[in-house]
Amino acid sequence: MTPEEPRPEAATVRVIASPSSWIEGEALRQLEAAARLPGMRLAVGLPDLHPGRGHPIGAAFASEGFVHPHLVGGDIGCGMALFRTGLSARKAKRDAWAKRLAGLEEPWDGDAAQVLAEHGASAGAFEPALGTIGGGNHFAELQVIHEVGDEEAIARLGLDASELVLLVHSGSRGLGQSILDRHVRAHGAGALPVPSPEAAAYLEAHDEAVRWAHANRALVARRFLDLVGGEPRVVLDVCHNSVTPRGGGLLHRKGAAPHDRGVVAVPGSRGSYTYLVEPVGDGERSGWSLAHGAGRKYTRGDARKRLRERFRASELRQTELGSVVLCDDKDLLFEEAPAAYKDVDRVVQDLVDGGVGRVVAVTRPLITYKVRARE
């Protein structure tokens, strides 16, 4: 761009959060910077907004004429899926089931190609990771329906408080990262003009990763429940790292649940409740998106340093809500400790006060699976 050429106007920037919410200055700076990217029209930070690697997490971005792979990130299709289990809440066997739960890090020995085909995805180089949870903040959590705020809404979902549910948070594993890496090798951090062959190729690969991620969450649920005697039946499955068409342009979400797919799960840390939130309104104010969780309060490095001084590892394996956390990676245990996250109650209240969502139910953790040590 020469000095004589007009500079593009920045997009509208909006944050859906109350003054009492924990929003870091760096997250706001990243949101403002993203609003100045080519073709950007709207940048919305949600109550779980926090800094990411160059771009914020907990945000939605609407653009025209360009797709921005970096705004989606490497875990394309990552999201939350909620399943009925067929397991009685009254007859829950927390400790016995916790002993049985192991091996979900290992490759599945079934027909991965068939599972992928059932979700419209193709076999490729990443089948050994199919049906695995992954690291970071990913998990599979057996939950009790703790509180029902709207009986009719819950009935429409097919849920009943007498039955345990399973929430799976995982994505496309290495597939999504390989797509971003390919883009970086060819284009660096640049955007892709739409239409163009390069944008079409990225979007095709992106859509495949989204389908792969749906298949992965379904298989994680199947493997988990096979170990405790349940049967998964999907209630909802939405991704929060994606780019989708919207009003003649594209809507990028990075750590943001869709507003147009019905009820979504908004979990907190592994020691707090999960909220089932139904979208309210037309979604424009919140970038057609909702919060996808509590959002980090501390970076992973800060969490390890700060929380090792406050807690023993054993204290983080049993939560104040009476649940157990199956995590044999000590660093990860501290990185994912409840104190490393924002207050999910505040995040959800901001959605309600902002007029973009309402709570229809609350679930409580019983067993959270992160990673088990090999025998």
BELHUUR-V720228 format. One record per helix or strand of 3 or more residues. SS is the DSSP state (A for helix, B for strand). FROM is the first residue (numbers start at 1). TO is the last residue. If there is no record, write none. Layout:
ss,from,to
SS,FROM,TO
SS,FROM,TO
This chain:
ss,from,to
B,12,15
A,25,34
B,40,50
B,57,63
A,69,72
B,79,88
A,94,100
A,112,118
A,127,129
B,139,148
A,151,157
B,163,170
A,174,187
A,197,228
B,233,239
B,241,246
B,249,254
B,256,258
B,264,267
B,274,279
B,289,291
A,300,308
A,313,316
B,324,327
A,330,335
A,338,340
A,344,353
B,357,371
